[in-house]
Amino acid sequence: MKKLILIITIGLISLVGSAQNFQKYETMKDVDAMIMTSKMFKLLAKVDISADDPEAQQYLNLIENLKEIRIFTTNQTSIQTQMAADVTSYLGKGSLEQLMRVNDGGRNIKFYSKPGRNENYVSELFMFMEGEKDGKPISVIMSITGDIDLTQLSKLASDLKVPGAEELKNVKKKSK
């Protein structure tokens, strides 16, 4: 019994620790942060839209199953270095697998995921982008958690105007 409690405690600490990796960016002066929670998604899902619009219905189905979206963006070199170290630490925990890498226009974008209920779904989609946008240095961390349909995700990221969202159109779950 003590062994089981110890294992559960270690598991919970590692979950809390991974969230802690990026929580500090929420209040940093030179970081733009956006956090949307499941309550926001539930409110959006209650919006009255036409049942005749299949695209709108797909969008609602996607956001209804999301838990949280966290996006942190900075142009400050010292914070970019800190973000890169935190991302390396987070990825080092081994719970994410790489989906794809894109090096385009001075930007290095990497997508990772945690497995979901089947090959088209993931429980977390994680993106880290480093490089330049409009001639300025930029780093972006994005984490989306929930029951995520990869085939619908690029629309949401585009609507949120996330740098690197265009590349999401090409993300497909790796075959096992």
Backbone as CSV, one residue per row, in Angstrom:
resi,resn,N_x,N_y,N_z,CA_x,CA_y,CA_z,C_x,C_y,C_z
1,MET,0.825,-1.198,0.000,0.000,0.000,0.000,0.866,1.258,0.000
2,LYS,1.910,1.256,0.841,2.812,2.415,0.895,3.481,2.630,-0.455
3,LYS,3.812,1.520,-1.131,4.448,1.603,-2.434,3.517,2.278,-3.442
4,LEU,2.243,1.917,-3.412,1.250,2.493,-4.324,1.095,3.993,-4.072
5,ILE,1.033,4.386,-2.826,0.905,5.806,-2.477,2.141,6.573,-2.944
6,LEU,3.310,5.984,-2.779,4.546,6.625,-3.230,4.543,6.808,-4.751
7,ILE,4.133,5.783,-5.478,4.088,5.863,-6.946,3.098,6.932,-7.393
8,ILE,1.932,6.983,-6.786,0.925,7.996,-7.131,1.444,9.392,-6.820
9,THR,2.087,9.567,-5.684,2.638,10.864,-5.303,3.698,11.322,-6.298
10,ILE,4.589,10.437,-6.685,5.624,10.791,-7.669,4.981,11.169,-8.992
11,GLY,3.969,10.436,-9.407,3.269,10.755,-10.648,2.619,12.120,-10.603
12,LEU,1.967,12.445,-9.500,1.315,13.752,-9.368,2.340,14.878,-9.328
13,ILE,3.454,14.659,-8.665,4.503,15.679,-8.614,5.037,15.952,-10.013
14,SER,5.217,14.923,-10.812,5.741,15.139,-12.168,4.713,15.872,-13.030
15,LEU,3.418,15.607,-12.844,2.395,16.344,-13.585,2.389,17.813,-13.193
16,VAL,2.431,18.077,-11.895,2.457,19.454,-11.417,3.739,20.135,-11.865
17,GLY,4.846,19.418,-11.830,6.130,19.979,-12.238,6.131,20.405,-13.687
18,SER,5.500,19.633,-14.562,5.493,20.011,-15.970,4.671,21.269,-16.188
19,ALA,3.576,21.424,-15.491,2.786,22.655,-15.608,3.578,23.835,-15.055
20,GLN,4.358,23.586,-14.002,5.153,24.639,-13.388,6.230,25.163,-14.332
21,ASN,6.699,24.312,-15.256,7.743,24.743,-16.194,7.359,26.026,-16.922
22,PHE,6.104,26.189,-17.250,5.694,27.304,-18.091,4.806,28.321,-17.377
23,GLN,4.305,27.993,-16.219,3.417,28.883,-15.478,4.084,30.222,-15.170
24,LYS,5.375,30.225,-14.954,6.077,31.454,-14.602,5.990,32.502,-15.710
25,TYR,5.766,32.080,-16.949,5.699,33.026,-18.066,4.404,33.837,-18.081
26,GLU,3.402,33.382,-17.349,2.107,34.075,-17.323,2.220,35.506,-16.825
27,THR,3.148,35.748,-15.918,3.234,37.080,-15.296,4.489,37.857,-15.682
28,MET,5.288,37.316,-16.581,6.504,38.027,-16.978,6.163,39.226,-17.860
29,LYS,6.847,40.319,-17.596,6.598,41.587,-18.284,6.778,41.488,-19.800
30,ASP,7.824,40.838,-20.261,8.135,40.803,-21.688,7.630,39.541,-22.386
31,VAL,6.604,38.919,-21.815,5.997,37.733,-22.413,4.516,38.006,-22.639
32,ASP,4.074,37.763,-23.874,2.636,37.794,-24.155,2.112,36.407,-23.824
33,ALA,1.106,36.349,-22.954,0.567,35.065,-22.515,-0.930,35.016,-22.769
34,MET,-1.391,33.858,-23.245,-2.821,33.630,-23.399,-3.118,32.237,-22.867
35,ILE,-4.032,32.168,-21.914,-4.448,30.902,-21.343,-5.967,30.837,-21.454
36,MET,-6.443,29.817,-22.129,-7.889,29.585,-22.228,-8.179,28.258,-21.534
37,THR,-9.161,28.252,-20.647,-9.487,27.059,-19.880,-10.738,26.370,-20.422
38,SER,-11.021,25.204,-19.881,-12.182,24.429,-20.318,-13.483,25.197,-20.093
39,LYS,-13.530,26.058,-19.094,-14.747,26.854,-18.862,-15.022,27.781,-20.042
40,MET,-13.965,28.361,-20.592,-14.127,29.224,-21.761,-14.625,28.416,-22.947
41,PHE,-14.087,27.217,-23.134,-14.513,26.381,-24.248,-15.972,25.952,-24.090
42,LYS,-16.376,25.686,-22.846,-17.778,25.321,-22.612,-18.703,26.496,-22.941
43,LEU,-18.284,27.713,-22.582,-19.078,28.895,-22.942,-19.174,29.052,-24.459
44,LEU,-18.057,28.883,-25.149,-18.063,29.001,-26.601,-18.951,27.937,-27.245
45,ALA,-18.962,26.738,-26.653,-19.767,25.650,-27.204,-21.263,25.924,-27.065
46,LYS,-21.634,26.815,-26.149,-23.048,27.142,-25.948,-23.542,28.237,-26.884
47,VAL,-22.616,28.810,-27.662,-23.001,29.865,-28.598,-23.976,29.281,-29.612
48,ASP,-25.045,30.004,-29.849,-26.073,29.543,-30.777,-25.614,29.779,-32.215
49,ILE,-25.332,28.677,-32.906,-24.960,28.794,-34.310,-25.894,27.931,-35.144
50,SER,-25.910,28.210,-36.398,-26.783,27.494,-37.316,-26.373,26.026,-37.415
51,ALA,-27.345,25.144,-37.301,-27.089,23.718,-37.437,-26.786,23.366,-38.890
52,ASP,-27.065,24.295,-39.797,-26.827,24.067,-41.225,-25.377,24.303,-41.619
53,ASP,-24.558,24.828,-40.714,-23.173,25.136,-41.035,-22.267,24.023,-40.509
54,PRO,-21.881,23.067,-41.371,-21.070,21.934,-40.897,-19.691,22.345,-40.394
55,GLU,-19.089,23.388,-40.989,-17.772,23.846,-40.539,-17.855,24.392,-39.115
56,ALA,-18.890,25.167,-38.828,-19.069,25.714,-37.482,-19.313,24.591,-36.477
57,GLN,-20.059,23.574,-36.877,-20.338,22.453,-35.992,-19.065,21.664,-35.693
58,GLN,-18.208,21.465,-36.689,-16.931,20.782,-36.471,-16.060,21.579,-35.499
59,TYR,-16.074,22.878,-35.654,-15.302,23.767,-34.786,-15.781,23.635,-33.338
60,LEU,-17.092,23.640,-33.140,-17.648,23.490,-31.795,-17.300,22.132,-31.204
61,ASN,-17.350,21.083,-32.034,-16.982,19.750,-31.551,-15.533,19.714,-31.080
62,LEU,-14.656,20.415,-31.802,-13.247,20.468,-31.416,-13.062,21.179,-30.082
63,ILE,-13.598,22.390,-29.957,-13.348,23.173,-28.738,-14.065,22.602,-27.523
64,GLU,-15.150,21.878,-27.749,-15.891,21.272,-26.645,-15.035,20.250,-25.893
65,ASN,-14.070,19.641,-26.585,-13.243,18.591,-25.991,-11.870,19.074,-25.527
66,LEU,-11.649,20.377,-25.545,-10.365,20.909,-25.105,-10.382,21.201,-23.610
67,LYS,-9.244,21.029,-22.963,-9.105,21.357,-21.536,-8.455,22.723,-21.360
68,GLU,-7.387,22.958,-22.133,-6.652,24.204,-21.933,-5.763,24.489,-23.137
69,ILE,-5.612,25.779,-23.414,-4.634,26.244,-24.391,-3.757,27.262,-23.678
70,ARG,-2.450,27.071,-23.786,-1.478,28.007,-23.217,-0.539,28.431,-24.339
71,ILE,-0.410,29.747,-24.525,0.502,30.276,-25.530,1.332,31.381,-24.888
72,PHE,2.649,31.249,-25.017,3.579,32.238,-24.483,4.501,32.682,-25.613
73,THR,4.607,33.989,-25.813,5.418,34.551,-26.889,6.319,35.645,-26.333
74,THR,7.579,35.656,-26.785,8.502,36.715,-26.368,9.471,37.063,-27.491
75,ASN,9.970,38.297,-27.413,11.015,38.772,-28.320,12.303,39.062,-27.553
76,GLN,12.302,38.839,-26.249,13.453,39.142,-25.398,14.422,37.960,-25.365
77,THR,15.665,38.210,-25.726,16.674,37.161,-25.838,16.862,36.376,-24.543
78,SER,16.916,37.051,-23.407,17.135,36.346,-22.135,15.963,35.406,-21.818
79,ILE,14.763,35.828,-22.137,13.594,34.975,-21.882,13.541,33.838,-22.904
80,GLN,13.960,34.114,-24.130,14.006,33.069,-25.151,14.933,31.936,-24.712
81,THR,16.073,32.291,-24.146,17.027,31.299,-23.652,16.403,30.473,-22.535
82,GLN,15.698,31.145,-21.640,15.022,30.471,-20.524,13.922,29.544,-21.042
83,MET,13.156,30.016,-22.037,12.103,29.182,-22.626,12.699,27.917,-23.248
84,ALA,13.782,28.077,-23.996,14.418,26.927,-24.638,14.860,25.897,-23.598
85,ALA,15.415,26.364,-22.488,15.847,25.453,-21.417,14.649,24.748,-20.784
86,ASP,13.564,25.481,-20.560,12.365,24.875,-19.967,11.722,23.863,-20.919
87,VAL,11.723,24.165,-22.205,11.173,23.229,-23.195,12.018,21.956,-23.222
88,THR,13.326,22.105,-23.213,14.222,20.945,-23.202,13.957,20.081,-21.969
89,SER,13.777,20.716,-20.823,13.477,19.999,-19.589,12.132,19.271,-19.692
90,TYR,11.129,19.951,-20.211,9.786,19.368,-20.361,9.830,18.169,-21.300
91,LEU,10.500,18.322,-22.421,10.588,17.232,-23.395,11.425,16.075,-22.859
92,GLY,12.386,16.390,-21.989,13.241,15.369,-21.397,12.498,14.401,-20.489
93,LYS,11.319,14.773,-20.075,10.516,13.895,-19.217,9.994,12.696,-20.003
94,GLY,10.073,12.773,-21.335,9.781,11.608,-22.179,8.326,11.280,-22.443
95,SER,7.391,12.130,-22.078,5.986,11.785,-22.296,5.460,12.252,-23.657
96,LEU,6.257,13.021,-24.388,5.845,13.524,-25.695,6.689,12.894,-26.797
97,GLU,6.067,12.688,-27.957,6.814,12.210,-29.111,6.749,13.275,-30.205
98,GLN,7.828,13.384,-30.957,7.882,14.411,-31.992,6.992,14.020,-33.167
99,LEU,6.195,14.990,-33.624,5.357,14.797,-34.803,6.058,15.288,-36.057
100,MET,6.600,16.510,-35.979,7.283,17.062,-37.145,8.144,18.252,-36.758
101,ARG,9.089,18.585,-37.677,9.949,19.752,-37.541,9.856,20.535,-38.834
102,VAL,9.860,21.853,-38.712,9.816,22.723,-39.884,10.861,23.813,-39.694
103,ASN,11.699,23.998,-40.695,12.643,25.100,-40.697,12.305,25.926,-41.925
104,ASP,11.683,27.078,-41.694,11.165,27.855,-42.811,11.246,29.342,-42.488
105,GLY,11.815,30.096,-43.396,11.824,31.548,-43.255,12.452,32.055,-41.973
106,GLY,13.526,31.404,-41.524,14.189,31.847,-40.302,13.505,31.379,-39.031
107,ARG,12.545,30.461,-39.162,11.851,29.933,-37.983,12.066,28.428,-37.896
108,ASN,12.342,27.955,-36.708,12.490,26.538,-36.433,11.303,26.136,-35.555
109,ILE,10.404,25.334,-36.112,9.170,24.979,-35.419,9.137,23.472,-35.206
110,LYS,8.855,23.064,-33.967,8.779,21.644,-33.634,7.441,21.352,-32.968
111,PHE,6.815,20.256,-33.409,5.539,19.820,-32.854,5.723,18.470,-32.181
112,TYR,5.114,18.341,-31.007,5.163,17.109,-30.235,3.741,16.772,-29.788
113,SER,3.516,15.498,-29.437,2.191,15.120,-28.956,2.272,14.000,-27.932
114,LYS,1.203,13.899,-27.151,0.977,12.754,-26.276,-0.132,11.951,-26.938
115,PRO,-0.027,10.636,-26.914,-1.049,9.809,-27.567,-2.448,10.091,-27.024
116,GLY,-3.429,9.923,-27.901,-4.830,10.095,-27.543,-5.581,8.792,-27.725
117,ARG,-6.885,8.896,-27.928,-7.727,7.693,-27.989,-7.536,6.863,-29.249
118,ASN,-7.072,7.485,-30.353,-6.725,6.736,-31.560,-5.717,7.540,-32.361
119,GLU,-5.383,7.094,-33.553,-4.287,7.726,-34.308,-4.576,9.143,-34.783
120,ASN,-5.832,9.575,-34.822,-6.166,10.938,-35.243,-6.327,11.899,-34.067
121,TYR,-6.206,11.392,-32.855,-6.392,12.210,-31.661,-5.144,12.170,-30.781
122,VAL,-4.897,13.289,-30.116,-3.828,13.359,-29.130,-4.393,13.990,-27.862
123,SER,-3.734,13.746,-26.730,-4.189,14.352,-25.475,-3.453,15.669,-25.201
124,GLU,-2.318,15.864,-25.869,-1.622,17.145,-25.805,-0.908,17.373,-27.131
125,LEU,-1.015,18.583,-27.622,-0.214,19.014,-28.758,0.659,20.141,-28.239
126,PHE,1.961,19.987,-28.431,2.931,20.944,-27.918,3.753,21.471,-29.090
127,MET,3.918,22.790,-29.154,4.722,23.398,-30.205,5.722,24.354,-29.572
128,PHE,6.941,24.330,-30.117,7.946,25.308,-29.720,8.532,25.887,-30.993
129,MET,8.526,27.211,-31.075,9.054,27.896,-32.237,10.125,28.880,-31.796
130,GLU,11.244,28.856,-32.504,12.321,29.820,-32.303,12.677,30.394,-33.658
131,GLY,13.092,31.635,-33.674,13.541,32.212,-34.933,13.204,33.672,-35.042
132,GLU,12.780,34.062,-36.242,12.456,35.460,-36.505,11.082,35.565,-37.136
133,LYS,10.421,36.655,-36.795,9.152,36.996,-37.428,9.204,38.501,-37.678
134,ASP,8.999,38.882,-38.919,9.074,40.288,-39.313,10.413,40.919,-38.922
135,GLY,11.498,40.143,-39.044,12.832,40.657,-38.764,13.200,40.756,-37.297
136,LYS,12.323,40.302,-36.404,12.596,40.361,-34.965,12.705,38.938,-34.420
137,PRO,13.561,38.738,-33.408,13.642,37.401,-32.812,12.326,37.074,-32.100
138,ILE,11.953,35.792,-32.135,10.714,35.383,-31.471,10.844,33.946,-30.986
139,SER,10.226,33.677,-29.846,10.054,32.321,-29.333,8.602,32.175,-28.911
140,VAL,8.028,31.028,-29.240,6.630,30.752,-28.903,6.537,29.349,-28.332
141,ILE,5.864,29.235,-27.199,5.507,27.943,-26.614,3.989,27.856,-26.688
142,MET,3.495,26.736,-27.220,2.049,26.518,-27.243,1.770,25.098,-26.761
143,SER,0.846,24.979,-25.833,0.416,23.675,-25.351,-1.109,23.642,-25.388
144,ILE,-1.642,22.641,-26.064,-3.090,22.442,-26.129,-3.363,21.066,-25.557
145,THR,-4.243,20.995,-24.543,-4.569,19.713,-23.928,-6.061,19.435,-24.054
146,GLY,-6.394,18.169,-24.052,-7.780,17.732,-24.165,-7.846,16.524,-25.076
147,ASP,-9.008,16.293,-25.657,-9.206,15.233,-26.636,-9.150,15.928,-27.996
148,ILE,-7.961,15.975,-28.588,-7.691,16.858,-29.717,-7.706,16.100,-31.034
149,ASP,-8.590,16.514,-31.925,-8.681,15.958,-33.269,-7.683,16.713,-34.149
150,LEU,-6.608,16.043,-34.533,-5.561,16.700,-35.312,-6.069,17.210,-36.659
151,THR,-7.091,16.572,-37.210,-7.591,17.000,-38.514,-8.313,18.335,-38.439
152,GLN,-8.758,18.744,-37.257,-9.489,20.000,-37.092,-8.668,21.101,-36.425
153,LEU,-7.511,20.747,-35.900,-6.753,21.664,-35.058,-6.191,22.888,-35.778
154,SER,-5.795,22.763,-37.027,-5.169,23.903,-37.720,-6.117,25.086,-37.818
155,LYS,-7.407,24.832,-37.931,-8.400,25.912,-38.004,-8.403,26.719,-36.710
156,LEU,-8.394,26.032,-35.581,-8.390,26.712,-34.285,-7.124,27.540,-34.118
157,ALA,-5.972,26.956,-34.400,-4.701,27.679,-34.228,-4.638,28.883,-35.164
158,SER,-5.158,28.755,-36.367,-5.179,29.892,-37.298,-6.062,31.005,-36.756
159,ASP,-7.211,30.649,-36.212,-8.118,31.649,-35.647,-7.502,32.364,-34.461
160,LEU,-6.664,31.661,-33.697,-5.992,32.270,-32.547,-4.758,33.067,-32.968
161,LYS,-4.430,33.021,-34.257,-3.284,33.744,-34.825,-1.971,33.361,-34.142
162,VAL,-1.788,32.045,-33.952,-0.574,31.522,-33.347,0.520,31.449,-34.409
163,PRO,1.702,32.058,-34.158,2.798,31.866,-35.102,3.085,30.373,-35.239
164,GLY,3.226,29.894,-36.466,3.457,28.471,-36.705,2.182,27.708,-36.989
165,ALA,1.030,28.374,-36.886,-0.259,27.707,-37.090,-0.398,27.153,-38.498
166,GLU,0.166,27.821,-39.464,0.071,27.382,-40.857,0.644,25.969,-41.014
167,GLU,1.726,25.671,-40.266,2.353,24.364,-40.360,1.488,23.258,-39.758
168,LEU,0.535,23.624,-38.903,-0.342,22.616,-38.298,-1.178,21.880,-39.345
169,LYS,-1.410,22.493,-40.478,-2.174,21.833,-41.533,-1.487,20.554,-41.989
170,ASN,-0.177,20.477,-41.804,0.595,19.327,-42.259,0.840,18.287,-41.173
171,VAL,0.394,18.562,-39.943,0.629,17.624,-38.840,-0.338,16.465,-38.945
172,LYS,0.204,15.293,-38.961,-0.569,14.056,-38.912,0.049,13.193,-37.835
173,LYS,-0.761,12.459,-37.143,-0.267,11.568,-36.095,0.635,10.517,-36.718
174,LYS,1.798,10.286,-36.099,2.710,9.278,-36.615,2.099,7.897,-36.476
175,SER,2.337,7.067,-37.463,1.880,5.676,-37.397,2.737,4.905,-36.400
176,LYS,2.115,4.034,-35.711,2.836,3.231,-34.720,3.482,2.050,-35.389
